[in-house]
Amino acid sequence: MDVLHKVKGGKEANVYCCQAHPGTGLGLVAAKVYRPRMFRNLRNDALYRQGRAILDDAGKVVRDGRLLHAIATGTRRGKDAQHTAWLEHEYQTMAILHAAGADVPQPLASSANTVLMEYLGDAQSGAPTLNQVTLPAEEAQPLFDRLLWNVELMLARGRIHGDLSAYNVLYWQGRGVIIDLPQAVDPAVNRAGRALLRRDLQRLCEYFARHGIECDAAALADDLWARHGPDEIEMLPEFVEQEDGWQPED
C-alpha cells in the first residue's frame, strides 16, 4: 500500500490517502495513524472511557490480570494498552455503525496504531469537512435531516458520538459522512451520555441555524432519549458539563 499524501493532521492522529491493495476492490483508502500515547492531548478522555471494556489489538476484551493492573496503575505498558484500546474502540464502533447503515466510513482493518478505512475525496485532496464548505441552500434541510437520522440510529445502536460538530462531518458529493469516533460512548454505561447527546445536537443546530433551519436541540435530545435511550443508571448521578469540567449533576 503506497501513501500518496497526507489528508490532515491532528493532535491524536494523521490521516493519509493511500493507494489501495487490489484485494480491497477500492482505488484509494484512508489510513488514520494514531500518534503515540504521550503525544495525545485529548481533554477528559477518562470521561469517554467510563464503563468501557479494555480491548487488545485484536479487538478482544482484555482479561489478563497483570495487564489490567498495569492499566490501573498507569505504567508505560498500561498506557500503551489504553492507547490500543482507544484505537480499537473506534474501529469497532465504525464497524457496528456501518453495518447498521450509518453514514460513517467503512472500516477495513486495524493494527497497533492504524485504522484503515474508506477514503472520501479524490486523488488530489480529501473531502472537506462541513465547516469548510459553502453549503447550497437547497441542501441544508435534507443534510440536517440525514444527520439527525444518523444521531438517532447511533443512539438506537448504543452509541453517542460525543464530539459531533461540523468539524467532523465530511461533505462529499452532497453527502455528509460522520468521522472521528474514538470517543463515542455507550449511554448504558456512561453517565455523561445524555449530556453528550445534548451537546452533539446543540452543535448541529448551531451550524444549521446559519442556514435558516430552526431546531430546538434540547427538545430533540429529550425526544431521542425517551425513544432510544437506556434506562437510567441506578444510584449514579448523571454527569453534566460545567465551567470547571464534567461534574455529577446535583
Backbone as CSV, one residue per row, in Angstrom:
resi,resn,N_x,N_y,N_z,CA_x,CA_y,CA_z,C_x,C_y,C_z
1,MET,0.852,-1.187,0.000,0.000,0.000,0.000,0.886,1.235,0.000
2,ASP,0.727,2.090,-0.979,1.553,3.281,-1.116,0.818,4.508,-0.579
3,VAL,1.519,5.302,0.229,0.973,6.557,0.731,1.117,7.620,-0.359
4,LEU,0.007,8.286,-0.692,0.027,9.302,-1.737,0.201,10.704,-1.165
5,HIS,-0.534,11.006,-0.096,-0.375,12.320,0.533,-1.101,12.336,1.870
6,LYS,-0.735,13.300,2.708,-1.403,13.461,3.990,-2.687,14.260,3.788
7,VAL,-3.776,13.727,4.311,-5.072,14.396,4.189,-5.227,15.451,5.269
8,LYS,-4.921,15.088,6.504,-4.998,16.063,7.597,-4.164,15.571,8.770
9,GLY,-3.766,16.522,9.601,-3.052,16.195,10.819,-3.843,16.681,12.015
10,GLY,-3.663,16.028,13.136,-4.380,16.409,14.339,-3.589,16.044,15.570
11,LYS,-4.132,16.386,16.736,-3.451,16.108,17.993,-3.357,14.600,18.248
12,GLU,-4.355,13.885,17.784,-4.398,12.443,18.039,-3.814,11.616,16.921
13,ALA,-4.049,12.035,15.677,-3.693,11.169,14.559,-3.502,11.985,13.288
14,ASN,-2.769,11.407,12.346,-2.682,11.917,10.984,-3.451,10.977,10.067
15,VAL,-4.073,11.539,9.045,-4.814,10.735,8.078,-4.142,10.867,6.714
16,TYR,-3.892,9.721,6.069,-3.197,9.695,4.787,-4.076,9.056,3.714
17,CYS,-3.968,9.580,2.516,-4.588,8.957,1.346,-3.598,7.949,0.784
18,CYS,-4.068,6.712,0.585,-3.184,5.635,0.137,-3.770,4.915,-1.072
19,GLN,-2.874,4.405,-1.886,-3.296,3.525,-2.979,-3.743,2.204,-2.375
20,ALA,-4.947,1.791,-2.694,-5.495,0.580,-2.070,-4.894,-0.680,-2.669
21,HIS,-4.839,-1.716,-1.847,-4.466,-3.038,-2.345,-5.574,-3.526,-3.282
22,PRO,-5.226,-4.155,-4.401,-6.254,-4.617,-5.342,-7.312,-5.503,-4.697
23,GLY,-6.934,-6.210,-3.642,-7.884,-7.111,-2.993,-9.037,-6.401,-2.314
24,THR,-8.898,-5.107,-2.046,-9.991,-4.365,-1.397,-11.105,-4.002,-2.369
25,GLY,-10.793,-4.008,-3.668,-11.768,-3.579,-4.649,-11.926,-2.072,-4.698
26,LEU,-11.035,-1.348,-4.014,-11.094,0.110,-3.964,-9.867,0.702,-4.638
27,GLY,-10.020,1.946,-5.098,-8.879,2.624,-5.689,-8.009,3.283,-4.635
28,LEU,-8.679,3.949,-3.679,-7.985,4.675,-2.621,-8.558,4.279,-1.269
29,VAL,-7.721,4.328,-0.254,-8.171,4.106,1.114,-7.546,5.181,1.999
30,ALA,-8.136,5.370,3.166,-7.598,6.319,4.142,-6.958,5.538,5.283
31,ALA,-5.760,5.951,5.675,-5.076,5.353,6.823,-5.003,6.396,7.926
32,LYS,-5.677,6.124,9.031,-5.628,7.009,10.192,-4.561,6.461,11.126
33,VAL,-3.454,7.181,11.234,-2.315,6.730,12.018,-2.272,7.512,13.319
34,TYR,-2.518,6.802,14.407,-2.541,7.445,15.718,-1.129,7.781,16.183
35,ARG,-1.009,8.907,16.862,0.259,9.275,17.477,0.467,8.439,18.734
36,PRO,1.722,8.291,19.177,1.959,7.589,20.440,1.194,8.251,21.574
37,ARG,0.852,7.484,22.583,0.043,7.957,23.701,0.596,9.241,24.313
38,MET,1.918,9.388,24.377,2.497,10.553,25.039,2.186,11.847,24.286
39,PHE,1.871,11.751,23.006,1.624,12.958,22.229,0.143,13.321,22.148
40,ARG,-0.725,12.454,22.713,-2.150,12.742,22.669,-2.490,13.828,23.649
41,ASN,-3.448,14.673,23.312,-3.812,15.801,24.163,-5.323,15.929,24.254
42,LEU,-5.997,14.804,24.325,-7.451,14.833,24.402,-7.883,15.141,25.832
43,ARG,-8.705,16.181,25.981,-9.219,16.515,27.298,-10.333,15.537,27.685
44,ASN,-10.368,15.225,28.974,-11.463,14.423,29.522,-11.555,13.029,28.927
45,ASP,-10.430,12.427,28.502,-10.556,11.109,27.890,-11.069,10.074,28.887
46,ALA,-10.814,10.291,30.193,-11.354,9.370,31.197,-12.872,9.397,31.196
47,LEU,-13.430,10.547,30.894,-14.886,10.668,30.813,-15.443,9.749,29.732
48,TYR,-14.802,9.738,28.570,-15.280,8.931,27.457,-15.033,7.438,27.686
49,ARG,-13.977,7.112,28.430,-13.661,5.711,28.692,-14.576,5.072,29.728
50,GLN,-15.349,5.884,30.420,-16.175,5.392,31.525,-17.057,4.220,31.093
51,GLY,-16.921,3.094,31.788,-17.756,1.928,31.525,-17.291,1.046,30.388
52,ARG,-16.235,1.452,29.677,-15.769,0.683,28.522,-14.961,-0.542,28.940
53,ALA,-15.065,-1.576,28.129,-14.139,-2.700,28.247,-12.809,-2.286,27.621
54,ILE,-11.719,-2.848,28.128,-10.394,-2.625,27.544,-10.189,-3.648,26.436
55,LEU,-9.866,-3.166,25.232,-9.698,-4.040,24.075,-8.226,-4.168,23.704
56,ASP,-7.838,-5.368,23.250,-6.469,-5.537,22.779,-6.389,-5.251,21.288
57,ASP,-5.216,-5.471,20.674,-5.045,-5.115,19.267,-5.791,-6.045,18.315
58,ALA,-6.411,-7.088,18.857,-7.273,-7.951,18.049,-8.749,-7.634,18.284
59,GLY,-9.000,-6.603,19.086,-10.373,-6.221,19.376,-11.038,-7.069,20.433
60,LYS,-10.254,-7.897,21.146,-10.798,-8.762,22.190,-10.709,-8.073,23.547
61,VAL,-11.647,-8.392,24.427,-11.646,-7.809,25.762,-10.455,-8.343,26.548
62,VAL,-9.694,-7.427,27.159,-8.529,-7.804,27.959,-8.992,-8.385,29.293
63,ARG,-8.504,-9.590,29.605,-8.832,-10.236,30.875,-7.565,-10.598,31.666
64,ASP,-6.421,-10.256,31.114,-5.142,-10.525,31.766,-5.023,-9.651,33.016
65,GLY,-4.963,-10.276,34.182,-4.926,-9.537,35.437,-3.731,-8.612,35.545
66,ARG,-2.562,-9.071,35.088,-1.371,-8.240,35.163,-1.491,-6.999,34.291
67,LEU,-2.048,-7.187,33.091,-2.212,-6.044,32.194,-3.246,-5.068,32.750
68,LEU,-4.326,-5.579,33.293,-5.338,-4.705,33.884,-4.755,-3.930,35.062
69,HIS,-3.879,-4.576,35.828,-3.216,-3.885,36.930,-2.295,-2.787,36.393
70,ALA,-1.591,-3.084,35.309,-0.706,-2.085,34.697,-1.501,-0.876,34.216
71,ILE,-2.684,-1.127,33.682,-3.545,-0.028,33.237,-4.001,0.797,34.438
72,ALA,-4.414,0.110,35.495,-4.921,0.803,36.683,-3.840,1.647,37.351
73,THR,-2.602,1.187,37.298,-1.515,1.905,37.962,-0.790,2.873,37.039
74,GLY,-1.155,2.888,35.766,-0.604,3.874,34.840,0.826,3.642,34.425
75,THR,1.259,2.384,34.371,2.608,2.096,33.896,2.681,2.340,32.389
76,ARG,3.913,2.309,31.868,4.074,2.508,30.428,3.316,1.440,29.645
77,ARG,3.419,0.203,30.126,2.695,-0.888,29.460,1.195,-0.627,29.528
78,GLY,0.729,-0.155,30.674,-0.691,0.136,30.824,-1.150,1.255,29.908
79,LYS,-0.324,2.293,29.760,-0.679,3.402,28.873,-0.706,2.961,27.415
80,ASP,0.248,2.088,27.054,0.235,1.550,25.691,-1.052,0.753,25.439
81,ALA,-1.479,0.000,26.449,-2.714,-0.781,26.313,-3.930,0.129,26.186
82,GLN,-3.943,1.223,26.928,-5.038,2.187,26.822,-5.075,2.809,25.427
83,HIS,-3.909,3.097,24.891,-3.810,3.650,23.536,-4.405,2.679,22.513
84,THR,-4.022,1.411,22.628,-4.551,0.393,21.723,-6.059,0.262,21.871
85,ALA,-6.537,0.280,23.104,-7.975,0.148,23.346,-8.746,1.313,22.733
86,TRP,-8.169,2.500,22.787,-8.810,3.698,22.213,-8.995,3.527,20.708
87,LEU,-7.930,3.070,20.052,-7.984,2.840,18.602,-8.975,1.741,18.256
88,GLU,-8.924,0.631,18.981,-9.819,-0.482,18.672,-11.276,-0.125,18.925
89,HIS,-11.507,0.736,19.906,-12.881,1.177,20.156,-13.419,1.930,18.938
90,GLU,-12.596,2.776,18.339,-13.047,3.495,17.144,-13.350,2.502,16.024
91,TYR,-12.460,1.542,15.821,-12.656,0.583,14.731,-13.949,-0.209,14.926
92,GLN,-14.169,-0.703,16.130,-15.371,-1.500,16.378,-16.638,-0.650,16.301
93,THR,-16.560,0.593,16.772,-17.720,1.479,16.673,-18.075,1.726,15.211
94,MET,-17.067,1.993,14.397,-17.314,2.199,12.970,-17.931,0.951,12.339
95,ALA,-17.433,-0.216,12.720,-17.951,-1.461,12.149,-19.417,-1.657,12.510
96,ILE,-19.764,-1.416,13.766,-21.152,-1.561,14.220,-22.062,-0.601,13.472
97,LEU,-21.637,0.652,13.383,-22.493,1.672,12.782,-22.578,1.531,11.266
98,HIS,-21.472,1.189,10.614,-21.505,0.998,9.164,-22.418,-0.165,8.804
99,ALA,-22.332,-1.253,9.574,-23.192,-2.411,9.321,-24.664,-2.069,9.516
100,ALA,-24.938,-1.096,10.393,-26.318,-0.689,10.649,-26.841,0.296,9.611
101,GLY,-25.962,0.761,8.713,-26.386,1.679,7.661,-26.079,3.129,7.936
102,ALA,-25.329,3.422,8.990,-24.997,4.802,9.310,-24.012,5.369,8.287
103,ASP,-24.020,6.679,8.158,-23.120,7.366,7.231,-21.772,7.600,7.907
104,VAL,-20.996,6.539,8.024,-19.632,6.586,8.542,-18.742,5.866,7.534
105,PRO,-17.439,6.145,7.524,-16.573,5.428,6.586,-16.584,3.931,6.868
106,GLN,-16.492,3.154,5.823,-16.402,1.698,6.003,-15.034,1.349,6.578
107,PRO,-14.989,0.706,7.755,-13.690,0.294,8.299,-13.194,-0.943,7.574
108,LEU,-11.882,-0.997,7.312,-11.319,-2.104,6.546,-10.390,-2.986,7.368
109,ALA,-9.586,-2.388,8.231,-8.654,-3.146,9.054,-8.098,-2.236,10.135
110,SER,-7.516,-2.855,11.170,-6.854,-2.083,12.217,-5.586,-2.809,12.628
111,SER,-4.642,-2.041,13.170,-3.400,-2.612,13.675,-3.032,-1.872,14.947
112,ALA,-1.785,-1.987,15.374,-1.377,-1.421,16.655,-1.600,0.082,16.742
113,ASN,-1.425,0.799,15.636,-1.613,2.246,15.713,-2.312,2.842,14.493
114,THR,-2.953,1.992,13.679,-3.562,2.475,12.443,-4.941,1.860,12.226
115,VAL,-5.871,2.709,11.746,-7.163,2.227,11.285,-7.252,2.515,9.787
116,LEU,-7.507,1.487,9.021,-7.650,1.604,7.574,-9.136,1.653,7.254
117,MET,-9.534,2.625,6.436,-10.960,2.823,6.178,-11.204,3.378,4.782
118,GLU,-12.467,3.424,4.439,-12.917,4.028,3.184,-12.411,5.460,3.080
119,TYR,-11.973,5.831,1.877,-11.491,7.183,1.613,-12.565,7.974,0.891
120,LEU,-12.746,9.214,1.291,-13.690,10.118,0.638,-12.925,11.320,0.104
121,GLY,-13.034,11.540,-1.188,-12.300,12.610,-1.842,-11.764,12.115,-3.161
122,ASP,-10.817,12.864,-3.717,-10.175,12.416,-4.954,-8.677,12.264,-4.710
123,ALA,-7.957,11.949,-5.756,-6.534,11.668,-5.593,-5.746,12.901,-5.167
124,GLN,-6.284,14.077,-5.429,-5.574,15.305,-5.094,-5.833,15.770,-3.660
125,SER,-7.049,15.608,-3.182,-7.376,16.094,-1.841,-8.549,15.317,-1.261
126,GLY,-8.564,15.240,0.064,-9.657,14.570,0.739,-10.905,15.424,0.774
127,ALA,-12.018,14.808,1.056,-13.278,15.544,1.174,-13.160,16.584,2.288
128,PRO,-13.694,17.789,2.080,-13.640,18.804,3.133,-14.626,18.480,4.245
129,THR,-14.370,19.039,5.403,-15.355,18.949,6.480,-16.434,20.000,6.262
130,LEU,-17.553,19.785,6.882,-18.725,20.626,6.637,-18.452,22.091,6.933
131,ASN,-17.614,22.377,7.921,-17.320,23.772,8.259,-16.492,24.477,7.191
132,GLN,-15.946,23.712,6.242,-15.083,24.292,5.208,-15.814,24.587,3.907
133,VAL,-17.070,24.216,3.810,-17.782,24.363,2.541,-18.868,25.431,2.631
134,THR,-19.216,25.966,1.473,-20.384,26.834,1.363,-21.552,25.945,0.956
135,LEU,-22.404,25.655,1.900,-23.463,24.679,1.681,-24.571,25.276,0.822
136,PRO,-24.912,24.655,-0.313,-26.029,25.146,-1.116,-27.322,25.191,-0.298
137,ALA,-28.080,26.246,-0.454,-29.275,26.451,0.374,-30.238,25.272,0.286
138,GLU,-30.374,24.714,-0.904,-31.338,23.629,-1.089,-30.884,22.317,-0.441
139,GLU,-29.603,22.232,-0.052,-29.101,21.002,0.554,-29.118,21.033,2.078
140,ALA,-29.333,22.214,2.653,-29.208,22.340,4.108,-30.223,21.476,4.862
141,GLN,-31.501,21.590,4.520,-32.518,20.834,5.253,-32.365,19.328,5.071
142,PRO,-32.192,18.835,3.839,-32.004,17.379,3.699,-30.769,16.865,4.436
143,LEU,-29.696,17.646,4.428,-28.485,17.214,5.112,-28.692,17.206,6.624
144,PHE,-29.337,18.235,7.150,-29.638,18.264,8.581,-30.506,17.073,8.972
145,ASP,-31.540,16.806,8.184,-32.434,15.681,8.487,-31.670,14.358,8.479
146,ARG,-30.755,14.222,7.525,-29.998,12.976,7.438,-29.034,12.829,8.622
147,LEU,-28.402,13.905,9.030,-27.502,13.832,10.176,-28.280,13.525,11.452
148,LEU,-29.450,14.120,11.580,-30.291,13.817,12.741,-30.704,12.345,12.723
149,TRP,-31.000,11.835,11.550,-31.326,10.406,11.415,-30.141,9.554,11.870
150,ASN,-28.931,9.977,11.518,-27.746,9.241,11.943,-27.580,9.264,13.457
151,VAL,-27.809,10.413,14.066,-27.707,10.509,15.527,-28.699,9.554,16.180
152,GLU,-29.912,9.473,15.627,-30.925,8.566,16.171,-30.521,7.112,15.973
153,LEU,-30.018,6.789,14.784,-29.574,5.422,14.517,-28.451,5.015,15.473
154,MET,-27.508,5.917,15.678,-26.399,5.622,16.590,-26.914,5.357,18.001
155,LEU,-27.812,6.191,18.468,-28.346,6.009,19.814,-29.082,4.678,19.921
156,ALA,-29.824,4.337,18.887,-30.550,3.065,18.892,-29.589,1.868,18.902
157,ARG,-28.358,2.072,18.436,-27.338,1.017,18.451,-26.398,1.152,19.645
158,GLY,-26.781,1.976,20.610,-25.992,2.093,21.824,-24.737,2.923,21.691
159,ARG,-24.765,3.953,20.832,-23.607,4.820,20.671,-24.038,6.285,20.571
160,ILE,-23.266,7.147,21.204,-23.388,8.598,21.070,-22.022,9.101,20.633
161,HIS,-21.968,9.904,19.588,-20.679,10.348,19.048,-19.839,11.019,20.128
162,GLY,-20.398,11.980,20.819,-19.709,12.607,21.930,-18.909,13.850,21.577
163,ASP,-18.665,14.090,20.301,-17.920,15.281,19.880,-18.362,15.713,18.484
164,LEU,-19.640,15.579,18.222,-20.159,15.819,16.878,-20.295,17.316,16.602
165,SER,-19.813,17.721,15.444,-19.946,19.108,15.003,-19.652,19.152,13.506
166,ALA,-19.720,20.338,12.922,-19.414,20.495,11.502,-17.951,20.181,11.197
167,TYR,-17.115,20.108,12.228,-15.696,19.832,12.032,-15.410,18.350,11.818
168,ASN,-16.343,17.473,12.166,-16.100,16.050,11.923,-17.241,15.404,11.153
169,VAL,-17.769,16.179,10.213,-18.669,15.649,9.190,-18.033,15.963,7.841
170,LEU,-17.631,14.933,7.107,-17.104,15.146,5.765,-18.260,15.430,4.821
171,TYR,-18.014,16.314,3.855,-19.042,16.660,2.869,-18.503,16.290,1.488
172,TRP,-19.161,15.298,0.868,-18.655,14.806,-0.415,-19.814,14.434,-1.316
173,GLN,-19.895,15.101,-2.456,-20.930,14.836,-3.451,-22.330,14.898,-2.830
174,GLY,-22.545,15.928,-2.030,-23.848,16.164,-1.425,-24.175,15.287,-0.237
175,ARG,-23.210,14.504,0.198,-23.422,13.555,1.291,-22.596,13.944,2.512
176,GLY,-23.173,13.803,3.688,-22.445,14.039,4.921,-22.015,12.707,5.528
177,VAL,-20.744,12.578,5.870,-20.210,11.350,6.454,-19.558,11.695,7.791
178,ILE,-20.008,11.047,8.844,-19.533,11.343,10.194,-18.231,10.588,10.461
179,ILE,-17.237,11.323,10.947,-15.922,10.732,11.204,-15.510,10.970,12.666
180,ASP,-14.325,10.469,13.005,-13.706,10.677,14.327,-14.597,10.138,15.440
181,LEU,-14.509,8.830,15.635,-15.396,8.151,16.574,-14.706,7.470,17.754
182,PRO,-13.433,7.749,18.058,-12.822,7.016,19.174,-13.427,7.344,20.528
183,GLN,-13.986,8.535,20.671,-14.552,8.937,21.957,-16.030,8.565,22.103
184,ALA,-16.626,7.935,21.093,-18.052,7.589,21.162,-18.341,6.780,22.423
185,VAL,-19.475,7.080,23.055,-19.794,6.429,24.327,-21.036,5.558,24.198
186,ASP,-21.114,4.584,25.105,-22.299,3.748,25.259,-23.117,4.350,26.400
187,PRO,-24.294,4.911,26.115,-25.058,5.593,27.165,-25.560,4.668,28.257
188,ALA,-25.529,3.359,28.022,-25.976,2.423,29.052,-24.976,2.325,30.202
189,VAL,-23.718,2.724,29.947,-22.694,2.598,30.992,-21.959,3.905,31.271
190,ASN,-22.249,4.942,30.492,-21.552,6.224,30.667,-22.533,7.276,31.179
191,ARG,-22.247,7.803,32.355,-23.161,8.742,32.994,-23.274,10.074,32.262
192,ALA,-22.304,10.382,31.413,-22.351,11.641,30.665,-23.082,11.492,29.335
193,GLY,-23.589,10.292,29.030,-24.175,10.036,27.720,-25.260,11.018,27.322
194,ARG,-26.199,11.257,28.206,-27.320,12.137,27.850,-26.841,13.563,27.620
195,ALA,-25.912,14.020,28.445,-25.382,15.370,28.267,-24.578,15.477,26.974
196,LEU,-23.837,14.438,26.621,-23.083,14.439,25.368,-24.017,14.446,24.165
197,LEU,-25.123,13.732,24.264,-26.120,13.755,23.188,-26.660,15.165,23.002
198,ARG,-26.982,15.818,24.103,-27.477,17.198,24.015,-26.441,18.108,23.355
199,ARG,-25.190,17.932,23.749,-24.140,18.790,23.183,-23.946,18.530,21.695
200,ASP,-23.976,17.270,21.279,-23.881,16.956,19.852,-24.977,17.654,19.064
201,LEU,-26.202,17.565,19.558,-27.334,18.167,18.852,-27.273,19.684,18.902
202,GLN,-26.794,20.241,20.011,-26.657,21.688,20.101,-25.692,22.209,19.045
203,ARG,-24.590,21.520,18.857,-23.612,21.953,17.861,-24.157,21.841,16.442
204,LEU,-24.891,20.764,16.162,-25.516,20.637,14.842,-26.527,21.751,14.618
205,CYS,-27.358,22.019,15.610,-28.373,23.059,15.472,-27.734,24.431,15.277
206,GLU,-26.639,24.697,15.974,-25.962,25.985,15.825,-25.419,26.161,14.409
207,TYR,-24.866,25.090,13.851,-24.356,25.185,12.485,-25.490,25.413,11.489
208,PHE,-26.533,24.626,11.589,-27.605,24.714,10.596,-28.496,25.937,10.808
209,ALA,-28.442,26.548,11.977,-29.178,27.801,12.181,-28.659,28.883,11.235
210,ARG,-27.382,28.816,10.889,-26.803,29.780,9.939,-27.382,29.616,8.543
211,HIS,-28.017,28.471,8.307,-28.625,28.192,7.006,-30.151,28.265,7.082
212,GLY,-30.645,28.938,8.129,-32.073,29.199,8.237,-32.909,28.070,8.801
213,ILE,-32.264,27.045,9.361,-33.016,25.921,9.912,-33.217,26.128,11.411
214,GLU,-34.463,26.109,11.821,-34.787,26.273,13.235,-34.916,24.915,13.905
215,CYS,-34.243,24.737,15.020,-34.358,23.479,15.751,-34.084,23.733,17.227
216,ASP,-34.695,22.931,18.047,-34.536,23.007,19.492,-33.731,21.786,19.919
217,ALA,-32.430,21.999,20.166,-31.539,20.882,20.455,-31.960,20.123,21.708
218,ALA,-32.356,20.844,22.744,-32.742,20.186,23.993,-33.974,19.317,23.795
219,ALA,-34.952,19.830,23.044,-36.169,19.059,22.796,-35.870,17.831,21.938
220,LEU,-35.006,17.998,20.935,-34.629,16.863,20.095,-33.932,15.783,20.927
221,ALA,-33.019,16.214,21.798,-32.296,15.258,22.634,-33.242,14.517,23.570
222,ASP,-34.165,15.247,24.168,-35.112,14.610,25.092,-35.992,13.598,24.367
223,ASP,-36.411,13.953,23.145,-37.254,13.046,22.377,-36.498,11.773,21.998
224,LEU,-35.259,11.940,21.510,-34.471,10.773,21.131,-34.159,9.896,22.345
225,TRP,-33.859,10.528,23.457,-33.542,9.757,24.664,-34.764,8.977,25.145
226,ALA,-35.927,9.617,25.071,-37.149,8.936,25.509,-37.439,7.713,24.662
227,ARG,-37.100,7.761,23.379,-37.407,6.653,22.468,-36.308,5.608,22.368
228,HIS,-35.054,6.022,22.558,-33.949,5.092,22.326,-32.946,5.016,23.462
229,GLY,-33.043,5.913,24.423,-32.059,5.921,25.494,-32.238,4.749,26.436
230,PRO,-31.176,4.395,27.161,-31.259,3.280,28.110,-31.997,3.706,29.368
231,ASP,-32.343,2.723,30.185,-32.869,3.042,31.499,-31.795,3.794,32.274
232,GLU,-32.233,4.647,33.197,-31.274,5.408,33.984,-30.332,4.464,34.728
233,ILE,-29.071,4.853,34.827,-28.088,4.060,35.547,-28.356,4.221,37.038
234,GLU,-28.753,3.146,37.673,-29.197,3.226,39.050,-28.090,3.697,39.993
235,MET,-28.462,4.577,40.899,-27.630,5.030,42.005,-26.409,5.830,41.551
236,LEU,-26.317,6.199,40.286,-25.203,7.006,39.814,-25.741,8.313,39.245
237,PRO,-25.225,9.454,39.688,-25.710,10.727,39.160,-25.287,10.928,37.713
238,GLU,-26.104,11.609,36.963,-25.750,11.936,35.598,-24.675,13.012,35.611
239,PHE,-23.715,12.924,34.674,-22.664,13.928,34.584,-23.080,15.014,33.597
240,VAL,-22.758,16.257,33.932,-23.059,17.389,33.057,-21.794,18.221,32.912
241,GLU,-21.721,18.978,31.810,-20.555,19.814,31.551,-20.726,21.152,32.247
242,GLN,-19.747,21.518,33.055,-19.749,22.790,33.746,-18.466,23.538,33.414
243,GLU,-18.343,24.773,33.895,-17.188,25.591,33.557,-15.881,24.944,33.994
244,ASP,-15.905,24.235,35.117,-14.687,23.605,35.614,-14.585,22.130,35.242
245,GLY,-15.308,21.754,34.171,-15.219,20.380,33.670,-16.515,19.615,33.898
246,TRP,-16.463,18.309,33.670,-17.638,17.451,33.815,-17.779,17.052,35.267
247,GLN,-18.965,17.324,35.823,-19.221,17.084,37.228,-20.563,16.361,37.408
248,PRO,-20.729,15.604,38.524,-22.036,14.983,38.783,-23.108,16.051,38.923
249,GLU,-24.275,15.756,38.362,-25.399,16.680,38.460,-25.939,16.690,39.885
250,ASP,-26.285,17.884,40.369,-26.824,17.996,41.738,-28.183,17.335,41.834
